[in-house]
């Protein structure tokens, strides 16, 4: 009996790791250059923190000094004002953006025009009358009023951001909820908001950076050292290595915690991939 010939299996070519193309190298080099340019303003801030005048490295105890003022109180003030601003902006901007994206009425059109007009005005035009008004109502050196001002100055951009996102959502999302007996507000809370993670997160991040780094409004409306924010304290005499580091760390930490949610396109999608 003749032996049955076994079919020959084709030898699989060994896969070698692909070498980066010239375009990939050029993109990497461009990103390095852009990153270096973006970090240049930090050099005069960070260099004095780690190097003394005689050229030696500063000891750890010098880096941890927070200055002569109540640095922990300043940090707490910044945290409270920033958190209040972010929450206030999201609570107001999300319904306003939804109304502008879905509604069709003269009142909403007038609101959109007013919102755009306020966004076009320089902040310095609005600050003098606001200062006179807050002096009359006792709003100077009041963190609550400072938070209200931050919400007001952030609201226009936040509303346009959410409006753009809500306009991309299909109306069938709400219609299905209406058929199930939801009110328009219930459909907004149960169906629209859970699908708006990227927009809300982007709005919160932009508002956080504005409120944490803001200086000019706080300079005008906060005069008592007890109510200084970190940014105001750094410029107004509270300079110290530790306080400068405190001012830099929170935005970096927030980015490291939240950038993965942007990568996968939203909170729900990112949680599903985790």
N, C-alpha and C positions, 0 to 999 in steps of 0.2 A: 504494500500500500504506500502510495507516494505521500510524502509528508506535505501537509497543507501549508502553503506559504503564508506566513504571517504578514499582515499589512504593515508597511513601514510607516512609522510616525515621523512626521516632518520635525526636524530639530527646531526648537523655538529659539529665535535669536535672543541673545542676552540683551536685556534692556539696560542701557547705561544712563545714568542721570543726565538729563539735558543741560547743556551749558547755558548760562544766561546769555541772552542775545545782547547785541550792542544797544538796542533800545532800552532794555531793562537796566543796563549799567548807566545809561544817560539819565533815565528817570530817577534812579537811586542817587546819582550825583546831584541832580537838581533838587531833590528833597533834602539832601544834606545841606546844600547851600541855603535853601529857604529856612531850614531849621536854625542854622547858625545865625542868619540875619535876624530871625525872630528872637533869639536868645541874647543878642548883643545888648539890648537895654538892661538886661538883668545883671550884666557884669559889674557895673559900678555899684550895684546894690549888694550883691553877694560877696564881691571881693573884699571889701572892708570888714565883712563879718568873719572871715576865716584867716585873714592875714593882718598882722599888726603893722604899725608904722615902721618898725625896724626890719620888716620882711619875714618874720617868723609867723608860724601858724598860731592863731588865737586859741587859748585853752578852752575846754568845754564849758567851764564856769562862766567865761565871758560870753559865749554864744547863748547861754541860757539866761542871761540877764534880761529882765523885762523893763528896765528903766525905773525912774523914780515915781511915776504915776501909778494909779490903780489899773494895771494892765489887764488883769483878769476881768475886771468890771467892763473895761473897754471891749474885750472879746465877747463877753456876754451881751453887751449892747448891740454889737454887730450881728451876733447870731439871732437875737430876738427881732431886730429890725429886718434883717434879710429874710428870715422865715416868715414873718408877718407879711412882707411884701410879696413873696412868692405865692403864699396861700391866697392873699387878697386878689392878686392879679388873676390867678387861675379861676377863682370863684366868680369874678366879674367877666373876664375875657371869654371864657368858654361859652356861657349862654349868649353873650353879645355876638360872638363870632357865628354861633349857630343861627341866631335870628337873622343876621345879615346875609348868610348864605342861603337860607330857605325862604325868608320873607320877601314879599313884594308889596311895599306900601310907601306912601309919601313920608310918613313919620320915620321909617327906617332909612329912606333915602336922605332925609335931612340929617339924621343921626350920623350917617356915613360921611356926609359932607363936613359936619362939625368935627368929627373925629379926624378926618384928613387935614382940616384946617389947623386944629390944635397940634397935630404932629408936625406941621410945616413951620410953626412958630418956634423961634429960638427960645431956649429955656430962660435966658437972661431977660427976655421981654416979660415973662410971666412971674419971675421971682420978686421984683419990687412990690407989685400989688399984693402978692401972697404974703410977703413979709408984713406989710401994714395990717392985713386982715388978721394974721396970727398974733400979732402984738396986741390987738384989741381983744381977742378971745383967750389970751394967755397960752398960746401954743408954742412959745419959744421955750427951748430946753425941755421938750416933751417928746419922748420917743414914739408915742402913739401918733402924734401929728406928723412926725418925720416919716413914719411908715405910710401914713395916708398920702403924703406928698410923693413918696417913691411909687406908690401904686398908681397915682394919677399920671406921673411922667412915664410910666412903663405901659400904661393901658393901651395906648394907640397901637404900638408895634405888636403887642400881644394879641389884640383883637384882630388885626389884619392877618397875623400868622394863623390863628385858629380859623378865621373865615376861609382862607385859602384851602386849608385841609378839609373842612366840612364840605366845601363845594365839590371835592373829589369823591365824596361818599355817595353811593347810589341812593336815591330816595326810597327804593324798595326795602331798605333796612328798616326805616321807620314805618312804612306801610304795613309790613308784616306784623309789627308790634301793635299798630292801631287796630288791625283785624282781630288781634287777641284781646282787645279791650283796654289797651294802655292809652293814657292821655298823651298829648304831645310832649309834656314835660317828662312823663314816665318813659316814653320811647327814647327821649334824649338821654336820660340817665341810664337806662337798661341796655340800650342798643348802640347809641352813638358814642358815648364816652368810652365804653370798653374797647371800641375799635379806633380810638383816637390817641392811643399811647404815644406814638412818635411826635404828634403835634403838641400834646400837652407837655411832654418831656422837653422838647426843644424850647417851648415857651418858658418853662420853669428854669431851664439852664440859662437862657438869655437874661431873664429877670434876676436870677441869683447873681450873675456876674455884674450886672448893673448896680444892684443894691449893695453888694459887698465892696465894690471898688469906688462907689460914688463919693465925691469929696465936696464939690462946690455947694450943693444944697445943704449938706450938713454944716459946712462952714458958716453959712448965713443964719441958719435956724437953731444951731446948737452952740451955746457960749459957755455953759457950765462944764468944767472938766469932767465931772462925774458922768455926764451923758455923752461923752465922746465915743465915736466908733473907732475902730482900729485905723482906718484910713485917715480920719481926721486927727487922731492922736499922733500918727507918724509924722505928719506935716506940721503939726502945731506944738512941737516940743517934746513929744514922747519917743524920740528916736532911740532905738536900742536894737542890738542884734536879735534878741529873742522876739521882740515885737515885730520886727520886719519879717522874720521867718513865719510867725503866726499869720501875718497878712498874706503870705504867699502859699501857705500849705492848703487851706480849705479849697480854693479853686482847683488845685491839682488833685486833691483827694476826691472831690466831686466828679471830676472828669474820669479818674481811674475807676470809680464805682459805677458810672453811668454809661461809659462809652460802649460797653458790650450790648446795651439795650438798643443803641443806634445801629450797631452792626447788623443785627438780625431784623431790624425794621419794626420794632415795637416790643412792648412788655410781654404780651401774651406769646408771641412767636419766640422770643428769647427764652422765656420760661419753659416752653415746650422743648427747646433744644438743649436746655441745661441738663 
